[in-house]
Amino acid sequence: MNNDIAEGKWKQIIGKAKAAWGELTDDELTKAEGRADKLAGLIQERYGKTREEAVREVHRFFDANRD
């Protein structure tokens, strides 16, 4: 999913993101604006994952929530 699509649908799926990554705050998720790179960075920091793991996780999330 490209960033434009993710950003456009972000407000619709932010609740699902909160369920997937419960340690991220609502404010952090809002500021991520559905941008895969920002979200991956937050996941990497909060969960101690490698950049590659976080990016794969974000891509799987957006692919699963594609409409």
PDB file with one MODEL, atoms N, CA, C and O in Angstrom:
MODEL        1
ATOM      1  N   MET A   1       0.854  -1.173   0.000  1.00  0.00           N
ATOM      2  CA  MET A   1       0.000   0.000   0.000  1.00  0.00           C
ATOM      3  C   MET A   1       0.897   1.231   0.000  1.00  0.00           C
ATOM      4  O   MET A   1       1.835   1.317   0.791  1.00  0.00           O
ATOM      5  N   ASN A   2       0.614   2.172  -0.874  1.00  0.00           N
ATOM      6  CA  ASN A   2       1.456   3.357  -0.885  1.00  0.00           C
ATOM      7  C   ASN A   2       1.044   4.331   0.221  1.00  0.00           C
ATOM      8  O   ASN A   2      -0.041   4.220   0.793  1.00  0.00           O
ATOM      9  N   ASN A   3       1.919   5.277   0.506  1.00  0.00           N
ATOM     10  CA  ASN A   3       1.673   6.197   1.624  1.00  0.00           C
ATOM     11  C   ASN A   3       0.432   7.043   1.435  1.00  0.00           C
ATOM     12  O   ASN A   3      -0.248   7.340   2.417  1.00  0.00           O
ATOM     13  N   ASP A   4       0.103   7.451   0.201  1.00  0.00           N
ATOM     14  CA  ASP A   4      -1.078   8.279  -0.012  1.00  0.00           C
ATOM     15  C   ASP A   4      -2.350   7.555   0.390  1.00  0.00           C
ATOM     16  O   ASP A   4      -3.230   8.136   1.025  1.00  0.00           O
ATOM     17  N   ILE A   5      -2.445   6.286   0.021  1.00  0.00           N
ATOM     18  CA  ILE A   5      -3.621   5.497   0.375  1.00  0.00           C
ATOM     19  C   ILE A   5      -3.683   5.307   1.886  1.00  0.00           C
ATOM     20  O   ILE A   5      -4.740   5.468   2.495  1.00  0.00           O
ATOM     21  N   ALA A   6      -2.558   4.969   2.481  1.00  0.00           N
ATOM     22  CA  ALA A   6      -2.524   4.754   3.926  1.00  0.00           C
ATOM     23  C   ALA A   6      -2.904   6.020   4.666  1.00  0.00           C
ATOM     24  O   ALA A   6      -3.678   5.964   5.622  1.00  0.00           O
ATOM     25  N   GLU A   7      -2.377   7.160   4.248  1.00  0.00           N
ATOM     26  CA  GLU A   7      -2.692   8.422   4.917  1.00  0.00           C
ATOM     27  C   GLU A   7      -4.175   8.746   4.795  1.00  0.00           C
ATOM     28  O   GLU A   7      -4.780   9.232   5.751  1.00  0.00           O
ATOM     29  N   GLY A   8      -4.759   8.489   3.651  1.00  0.00           N
ATOM     30  CA  GLY A   8      -6.169   8.785   3.434  1.00  0.00           C
ATOM     31  C   GLY A   8      -7.096   7.933   4.279  1.00  0.00           C
ATOM     32  O   GLY A   8      -8.162   8.393   4.687  1.00  0.00           O
ATOM     33  N   LYS A   9      -6.709   6.715   4.542  1.00  0.00           N
ATOM     34  CA  LYS A   9      -7.552   5.798   5.310  1.00  0.00           C
ATOM     35  C   LYS A   9      -7.157   5.711   6.780  1.00  0.00           C
ATOM     36  O   LYS A   9      -7.784   4.980   7.547  1.00  0.00           O
ATOM     37  N   TRP A  10      -6.149   6.433   7.170  1.00  0.00           N
ATOM     38  CA  TRP A  10      -5.591   6.292   8.498  1.00  0.00           C
ATOM     39  C   TRP A  10      -6.617   6.523   9.587  1.00  0.00           C
ATOM     40  O   TRP A  10      -6.675   5.755  10.547  1.00  0.00           O
ATOM     41  N   LYS A  11      -7.420   7.549   9.466  1.00  0.00           N
ATOM     42  CA  LYS A  11      -8.407   7.838  10.506  1.00  0.00           C
ATOM     43  C   LYS A  11      -9.419   6.708  10.633  1.00  0.00           C
ATOM     44  O   LYS A  11      -9.977   6.488  11.708  1.00  0.00           O
ATOM     45  N   GLN A  12      -9.656   5.996   9.546  1.00  0.00           N
ATOM     46  CA  GLN A  12     -10.608   4.891   9.569  1.00  0.00           C
ATOM     47  C   GLN A  12     -10.038   3.652  10.267  1.00  0.00           C
ATOM     48  O   GLN A  12     -10.785   2.884  10.873  1.00  0.00           O
ATOM     49  N   ILE A  13      -8.736   3.459  10.184  1.00  0.00           N
ATOM     50  CA  ILE A  13      -8.157   2.221  10.719  1.00  0.00           C
ATOM     51  C   ILE A  13      -7.277   2.442  11.953  1.00  0.00           C
ATOM     52  O   ILE A  13      -6.602   1.515  12.402  1.00  0.00           O
ATOM     53  N   ILE A  14      -7.279   3.642  12.498  1.00  0.00           N
ATOM     54  CA  ILE A  14      -6.411   3.932  13.648  1.00  0.00           C
ATOM     55  C   ILE A  14      -6.761   3.040  14.844  1.00  0.00           C
ATOM     56  O   ILE A  14      -5.877   2.670  15.618  1.00  0.00           O
ATOM     57  N   GLY A  15      -8.029   2.698  14.997  1.00  0.00           N
ATOM     58  CA  GLY A  15      -8.424   1.800  16.090  1.00  0.00           C
ATOM     59  C   GLY A  15      -7.814   0.415  15.937  1.00  0.00           C
ATOM     60  O   GLY A  15      -7.425  -0.210  16.923  1.00  0.00           O
ATOM     61  N   LYS A  16      -7.732  -0.062  14.703  1.00  0.00           N
ATOM     62  CA  LYS A  16      -7.114  -1.363  14.445  1.00  0.00           C
ATOM     63  C   LYS A  16      -5.617  -1.300  14.727  1.00  0.00           C
ATOM     64  O   LYS A  16      -5.023  -2.261  15.215  1.00  0.00           O
ATOM     65  N   ALA A  17      -5.020  -0.160  14.416  1.00  0.00           N
ATOM     66  CA  ALA A  17      -3.589   0.010  14.699  1.00  0.00           C
ATOM     67  C   ALA A  17      -3.358   0.009  16.202  1.00  0.00           C
ATOM     68  O   ALA A  17      -2.374  -0.558  16.677  1.00  0.00           O
ATOM     69  N   LYS A  18      -4.246   0.631  16.948  1.00  0.00           N
ATOM     70  CA  LYS A  18      -4.137   0.654  18.407  1.00  0.00           C
ATOM     71  C   LYS A  18      -4.244  -0.761  18.959  1.00  0.00           C
ATOM     72  O   LYS A  18      -3.537  -1.121  19.900  1.00  0.00           O
ATOM     73  N   ALA A  19      -5.126  -1.561  18.376  1.00  0.00           N
ATOM     74  CA  ALA A  19      -5.259  -2.955  18.810  1.00  0.00           C
ATOM     75  C   ALA A  19      -4.006  -3.760  18.467  1.00  0.00           C
ATOM     76  O   ALA A  19      -3.595  -4.627  19.238  1.00  0.00           O
ATOM     77  N   ALA A  20      -3.402  -3.478  17.323  1.00  0.00           N
ATOM     78  CA  ALA A  20      -2.212  -4.210  16.898  1.00  0.00           C
ATOM     79  C   ALA A  20      -0.984  -3.822  17.710  1.00  0.00           C
ATOM     80  O   ALA A  20      -0.159  -4.673  18.045  1.00  0.00           O
ATOM     81  N   TRP A  21      -0.866  -2.543  18.024  1.00  0.00           N
ATOM     82  CA  TRP A  21       0.304  -2.033  18.738  1.00  0.00           C
ATOM     83  C   TRP A  21      -0.151  -1.240  19.956  1.00  0.00           C
ATOM     84  O   TRP A  21      -0.029  -0.015  19.989  1.00  0.00           O
ATOM     85  N   GLY A  22      -0.667  -1.932  20.941  1.00  0.00           N
ATOM     86  CA  GLY A  22      -1.259  -1.317  22.118  1.00  0.00           C
ATOM     87  C   GLY A  22      -0.327  -0.451  22.941  1.00  0.00           C
ATOM     88  O   GLY A  22      -0.784   0.390  23.715  1.00  0.00           O
ATOM     89  N   GLU A  23       0.968  -0.642  22.786  1.00  0.00           N
ATOM     90  CA  GLU A  23       1.903   0.175  23.555  1.00  0.00           C
ATOM     91  C   GLU A  23       2.089   1.573  22.954  1.00  0.00           C
ATOM     92  O   GLU A  23       2.666   2.455  23.591  1.00  0.00           O
ATOM     93  N   LEU A  24       1.602   1.767  21.738  1.00  0.00           N
ATOM     94  CA  LEU A  24       1.682   3.096  21.133  1.00  0.00           C
ATOM     95  C   LEU A  24       0.502   3.926  21.613  1.00  0.00           C
ATOM     96  O   LEU A  24      -0.617   3.423  21.720  1.00  0.00           O
ATOM     97  N   THR A  25       0.750   5.181  21.898  1.00  0.00           N
ATOM     98  CA  THR A  25      -0.314   6.052  22.388  1.00  0.00           C
ATOM     99  C   THR A  25      -1.171   6.543  21.231  1.00  0.00           C
ATOM    100  O   THR A  25      -0.758   6.497  20.072  1.00  0.00           O
ATOM    101  N   ASP A  26      -2.358   7.010  21.557  1.00  0.00           N
ATOM    102  CA  ASP A  26      -3.233   7.590  20.543  1.00  0.00           C
ATOM    103  C   ASP A  26      -2.547   8.761  19.859  1.00  0.00           C
ATOM    104  O   ASP A  26      -2.659   8.936  18.646  1.00  0.00           O
ATOM    105  N   ASP A  27      -1.839   9.558  20.643  1.00  0.00           N
ATOM    106  CA  ASP A  27      -1.140  10.720  20.095  1.00  0.00           C
ATOM    107  C   ASP A  27      -0.064  10.287  19.103  1.00  0.00           C
ATOM    108  O   ASP A  27       0.073  10.887  18.037  1.00  0.00           O
ATOM    109  N   GLU A  28       0.690   9.262  19.443  1.00  0.00           N
ATOM    110  CA  GLU A  28       1.731   8.763  18.537  1.00  0.00           C
ATOM    111  C   GLU A  28       1.121   8.255  17.233  1.00  0.00           C
ATOM    112  O   GLU A  28       1.630   8.541  16.149  1.00  0.00           O
ATOM    113  N   LEU A  29       0.031   7.504  17.343  1.00  0.00           N
ATOM    114  CA  LEU A  29      -0.619   6.981  16.155  1.00  0.00           C
ATOM    115  C   LEU A  29      -1.191   8.098  15.293  1.00  0.00           C
ATOM    116  O   LEU A  29      -1.120   8.037  14.066  1.00  0.00           O
ATOM    117  N   THR A  30      -1.754   9.111  15.925  1.00  0.00           N
ATOM    118  CA  THR A  30      -2.285  10.251  15.181  1.00  0.00           C
ATOM    119  C   THR A  30      -1.164  10.977  14.448  1.00  0.00           C
ATOM    120  O   THR A  30      -1.312  11.336  13.279  1.00  0.00           O
ATOM    121  N   LYS A  31      -0.057  11.190  15.124  1.00  0.00           N
ATOM    122  CA  LYS A  31       1.077  11.892  14.508  1.00  0.00           C
ATOM    123  C   LYS A  31       1.724  11.082  13.392  1.00  0.00           C
ATOM    124  O   LYS A  31       2.341  11.659  12.497  1.00  0.00           O
ATOM    125  N   ALA A  32       1.598   9.769  13.425  1.00  0.00           N
ATOM    126  CA  ALA A  32       2.158   8.932  12.363  1.00  0.00           C
ATOM    127  C   ALA A  32       1.445   9.197  11.037  1.00  0.00           C
ATOM    128  O   ALA A  32       2.020   8.983   9.969  1.00  0.00           O
ATOM    129  N   GLU A  33       0.208   9.655  11.101  1.00  0.00           N
ATOM    130  CA  GLU A  33      -0.569  10.061   9.926  1.00  0.00           C
ATOM    131  C   GLU A  33      -0.690   8.970   8.880  1.00  0.00           C
ATOM    132  O   GLU A  33      -0.886   9.260   7.700  1.00  0.00           O
ATOM    133  N   GLY A  34      -0.574   7.725   9.298  1.00  0.00           N
ATOM    134  CA  GLY A  34      -0.698   6.620   8.359  1.00  0.00           C
ATOM    135  C   GLY A  34       0.527   6.418   7.485  1.00  0.00           C
ATOM    136  O   GLY A  34       0.500   5.623   6.546  1.00  0.00           O
ATOM    137  N   ARG A  35       1.593   7.129   7.790  1.00  0.00           N
ATOM    138  CA  ARG A  35       2.821   6.986   7.006  1.00  0.00           C
ATOM    139  C   ARG A  35       3.589   5.773   7.501  1.00  0.00           C
ATOM    140  O   ARG A  35       3.943   5.681   8.676  1.00  0.00           O
ATOM    141  N   ALA A  36       3.838   4.853   6.595  1.00  0.00           N
ATOM    142  CA  ALA A  36       4.476   3.592   6.944  1.00  0.00           C
ATOM    143  C   ALA A  36       5.833   3.802   7.595  1.00  0.00           C
ATOM    144  O   ALA A  36       6.179   3.093   8.540  1.00  0.00           O
ATOM    145  N   ASP A  37       6.606   4.761   7.108  1.00  0.00           N
ATOM    146  CA  ASP A  37       7.944   4.986   7.660  1.00  0.00           C
ATOM    147  C   ASP A  37       7.883   5.498   9.091  1.00  0.00           C
ATOM    148  O   ASP A  37       8.675   5.078   9.933  1.00  0.00           O
ATOM    149  N   LYS A  38       6.952   6.401   9.372  1.00  0.00           N
ATOM    150  CA  LYS A  38       6.810   6.920  10.739  1.00  0.00           C
ATOM    151  C   LYS A  38       6.323   5.828  11.686  1.00  0.00           C
ATOM    152  O   LYS A  38       6.830   5.682  12.798  1.00  0.00           O
ATOM    153  N   LEU A  39       5.343   5.072  11.233  1.00  0.00           N
ATOM    154  CA  LEU A  39       4.791   4.004  12.055  1.00  0.00           C
ATOM    155  C   LEU A  39       5.842   2.937  12.343  1.00  0.00           C
ATOM    156  O   LEU A  39       5.945   2.452  13.470  1.00  0.00           O
ATOM    157  N   ALA A  40       6.612   2.575  11.340  1.00  0.00           N
ATOM    158  CA  ALA A  40       7.676   1.583  11.532  1.00  0.00           C
ATOM    159  C   ALA A  40       8.702   2.088  12.538  1.00  0.00           C
ATOM    160  O   ALA A  40       9.189   1.316  13.364  1.00  0.00           O
ATOM    161  N   GLY A  41       9.031   3.363  12.479  1.00  0.00           N
ATOM    162  CA  GLY A  41       9.980   3.939  13.431  1.00  0.00           C
ATOM    163  C   GLY A  41       9.462   3.869  14.861  1.00  0.00           C
ATOM    164  O   GLY A  41      10.215   3.559  15.784  1.00  0.00           O
ATOM    165  N   LEU A  42       8.181   4.157  15.041  1.00  0.00           N
ATOM    166  CA  LEU A  42       7.584   4.073  16.375  1.00  0.00           C
ATOM    167  C   LEU A  42       7.602   2.635  16.901  1.00  0.00           C
ATOM    168  O   LEU A  42       7.926   2.390  18.063  1.00  0.00           O
ATOM    169  N   ILE A  43       7.253   1.705  16.039  1.00  0.00           N
ATOM    170  CA  ILE A  43       7.242   0.292  16.432  1.00  0.00           C
ATOM    171  C   ILE A  43       8.652  -0.179  16.763  1.00  0.00           C
ATOM    172  O   ILE A  43       8.862  -0.910  17.731  1.00  0.00           O
ATOM    173  N   GLN A  44       9.593   0.235  15.969  1.00  0.00           N
ATOM    174  CA  GLN A  44      10.986  -0.124  16.207  1.00  0.00           C
ATOM    175  C   GLN A  44      11.438   0.359  17.576  1.00  0.00           C
ATOM    176  O   GLN A  44      12.046  -0.393  18.339  1.00  0.00           O
ATOM    177  N   GLU A  45      11.141   1.606  17.883  1.00  0.00           N
ATOM    178  CA  GLU A  45      11.528   2.177  19.186  1.00  0.00           C
ATOM    179  C   GLU A  45      10.821   1.496  20.345  1.00  0.00           C
ATOM    180  O   GLU A  45      11.463   1.048  21.295  1.00  0.00           O
ATOM    181  N   ARG A  46       9.504   1.419  20.266  1.00  0.00           N
ATOM    182  CA  ARG A  46       8.702   0.951  21.395  1.00  0.00           C
ATOM    183  C   ARG A  46       8.863  -0.531  21.658  1.00  0.00           C
ATOM    184  O   ARG A  46       8.878  -0.963  22.811  1.00  0.00           O
ATOM    185  N   TYR A  47       8.984  -1.316  20.593  1.00  0.00           N
ATOM    186  CA  TYR A  47       9.010  -2.761  20.754  1.00  0.00           C
ATOM    187  C   TYR A  47      10.401  -3.373  20.609  1.00  0.00           C
ATOM    188  O   TYR A  47      10.558  -4.585  20.757  1.00  0.00           O
ATOM    189  N   GLY A  48      11.410  -2.556  20.322  1.00  0.00           N
ATOM    190  CA  GLY A  48      12.774  -3.054  20.217  1.00  0.00           C
ATOM    191  C   GLY A  48      13.005  -3.968  19.029  1.00  0.00           C
ATOM    192  O   GLY A  48      13.836  -4.874  19.090  1.00  0.00           O
ATOM    193  N   LYS A  49      12.274  -3.736  17.952  1.00  0.00           N
ATOM    194  CA  LYS A  49      12.419  -4.550  16.751  1.00  0.00           C
ATOM    195  C   LYS A  49      13.461  -3.923  15.833  1.00  0.00           C
ATOM    196  O   LYS A  49      13.792  -2.743  15.954  1.00  0.00           O
ATOM    197  N   THR A  50      13.962  -4.731  14.923  1.00  0.00           N
ATOM    198  CA  THR A  50      14.858  -4.169  13.912  1.00  0.00           C
ATOM    199  C   THR A  50      14.012  -3.348  12.947  1.00  0.00           C
ATOM    200  O   THR A  50      12.791  -3.494  12.902  1.00  0.00           O
ATOM    201  N   ARG A  51      14.657  -2.500  12.189  1.00  0.00           N
ATOM    202  CA  ARG A  51      13.946  -1.682  11.200  1.00  0.00           C
ATOM    203  C   ARG A  51      13.223  -2.582  10.202  1.00  0.00           C
ATOM    204  O   ARG A  51      12.074  -2.323   9.846  1.00  0.00           O
ATOM    205  N   GLU A  52      13.888  -3.623   9.759  1.00  0.00           N
ATOM    206  CA  GLU A  52      13.300  -4.530   8.778  1.00  0.00           C
ATOM    207  C   GLU A  52      12.058  -5.232   9.334  1.00  0.00           C
ATOM    208  O   GLU A  52      11.054  -5.363   8.633  1.00  0.00           O
ATOM    209  N   GLU A  53      12.124  -5.683  10.593  1.00  0.00           N
ATOM    210  CA  GLU A  53      10.969  -6.330  11.221  1.00  0.00           C
ATOM    211  C   GLU A  53       9.796  -5.364  11.315  1.00  0.00           C
ATOM    212  O   GLU A  53       8.660  -5.726  11.007  1.00  0.00           O
ATOM    213  N   ALA A  54      10.069  -4.149  11.737  1.00  0.00           N
ATOM    214  CA  ALA A  54       9.013  -3.149  11.887  1.00  0.00           C
ATOM    215  C   ALA A  54       8.381  -2.811  10.546  1.00  0.00           C
ATOM    216  O   ALA A  54       7.162  -2.675  10.449  1.00  0.00           O
ATOM    217  N   VAL A  55       9.197  -2.675   9.520  1.00  0.00           N
ATOM    218  CA  VAL A  55       8.677  -2.353   8.184  1.00  0.00           C
ATOM    219  C   VAL A  55       7.796  -3.491   7.672  1.00  0.00           C
ATOM    220  O   VAL A  55       6.718  -3.243   7.133  1.00  0.00           O
ATOM    221  N   ARG A  56       8.244  -4.733   7.835  1.00  0.00           N
ATOM    222  CA  ARG A  56       7.435  -5.886   7.408  1.00  0.00           C
ATOM    223  C   ARG A  56       6.104  -5.921   8.148  1.00  0.00           C
ATOM    224  O   ARG A  56       5.060  -6.180   7.550  1.00  0.00           O
ATOM    225  N   GLU A  57       6.148  -5.661   9.441  1.00  0.00           N
ATOM    226  CA  GLU A  57       4.932  -5.669  10.256  1.00  0.00           C
ATOM    227  C   GLU A  57       3.944  -4.602   9.775  1.00  0.00           C
ATOM    228  O   GLU A  57       2.747  -4.867   9.664  1.00  0.00           O
ATOM    229  N   VAL A  58       4.437  -3.424   9.496  1.00  0.00           N
ATOM    230  CA  VAL A  58       3.584  -2.329   9.021  1.00  0.00           C
ATOM    231  C   VAL A  58       2.990  -2.668   7.663  1.00  0.00           C
ATOM    232  O   VAL A  58       1.806  -2.424   7.428  1.00  0.00           O
ATOM    233  N   HIS A  59       3.790  -3.221   6.774  1.00  0.00           N
ATOM    234  CA  HIS A  59       3.277  -3.583   5.450  1.00  0.00           C
ATOM    235  C   HIS A  59       2.205  -4.659   5.553  1.00  0.00           C
ATOM    236  O   HIS A  59       1.191  -4.594   4.858  1.00  0.00           O
ATOM    237  N   ARG A  60       2.421  -5.642   6.409  1.00  0.00           N
ATOM    238  CA  ARG A  60       1.398  -6.688   6.614  1.00  0.00           C
ATOM    239  C   ARG A  60       0.117  -6.068   7.157  1.00  0.00           C
ATOM    240  O   ARG A  60      -0.980  -6.431   6.730  1.00  0.00           O
ATOM    241  N   PHE A  61       0.251  -5.131   8.099  1.00  0.00           N
ATOM    242  CA  PHE A  61      -0.915  -4.476   8.674  1.00  0.00           C
ATOM    243  C   PHE A  61      -1.709  -3.740   7.602  1.00  0.00           C
ATOM    244  O   PHE A  61      -2.924  -3.908   7.504  1.00  0.00           O
ATOM    245  N   PHE A  62      -1.025  -2.920   6.792  1.00  0.00           N
ATOM    246  CA  PHE A  62      -1.728  -2.160   5.765  1.00  0.00           C
ATOM    247  C   PHE A  62      -2.312  -3.077   4.694  1.00  0.00           C
ATOM    248  O   PHE A  62      -3.399  -2.808   4.183  1.00  0.00           O
ATOM    249  N   ASP A  63      -1.611  -4.152   4.347  1.00  0.00           N
ATOM    250  CA  ASP A  63      -2.154  -5.092   3.362  1.00  0.00           C
ATOM    251  C   ASP A  63      -3.411  -5.770   3.885  1.00  0.00           C
ATOM    252  O   ASP A  63      -4.358  -5.992   3.131  1.00  0.00           O
ATOM    253  N   ALA A  64      -3.426  -6.099   5.164  1.00  0.00           N
ATOM    254  CA  ALA A  64      -4.589  -6.756   5.772  1.00  0.00           C
ATOM    255  C   ALA A  64      -5.778  -5.806   5.905  1.00  0.00           C
ATOM    256  O   ALA A  64      -6.922  -6.254   5.980  1.00  0.00           O
ATOM    257  N   ASN A  65      -5.520  -4.517   5.936  1.00  0.00           N
ATOM    258  CA  ASN A  65      -6.582  -3.534   6.141  1.00  0.00           C
ATOM    259  C   ASN A  65      -6.884  -2.740   4.871  1.00  0.00           C
ATOM    260  O   ASN A  65      -7.465  -1.656   4.921  1.00  0.00           O
ATOM    261  N   ARG A  66      -6.484  -3.296   3.750  1.00  0.00           N
ATOM    262  CA  ARG A  66      -6.757  -2.666   2.458  1.00  0.00           C
ATOM    263  C   ARG A  66      -8.206  -2.920   2.075  1.00  0.00           C
ATOM    264  O   ARG A  66      -8.706  -4.036   2.220  1.00  0.00           O
ATOM    265  N   ASP A  67      -8.858  -1.917   1.600  1.00  0.00           N
ATOM    266  CA  ASP A  67     -10.269  -2.070   1.152  1.00  0.00           C
ATOM    267  C   ASP A  67     -10.371  -1.812  -0.319  1.00  0.00           C
ATOM    268  O   ASP A  67     -11.462  -1.890  -0.885  1.00  0.00           O
TER     269      ASP A  67
ENDMDL
END
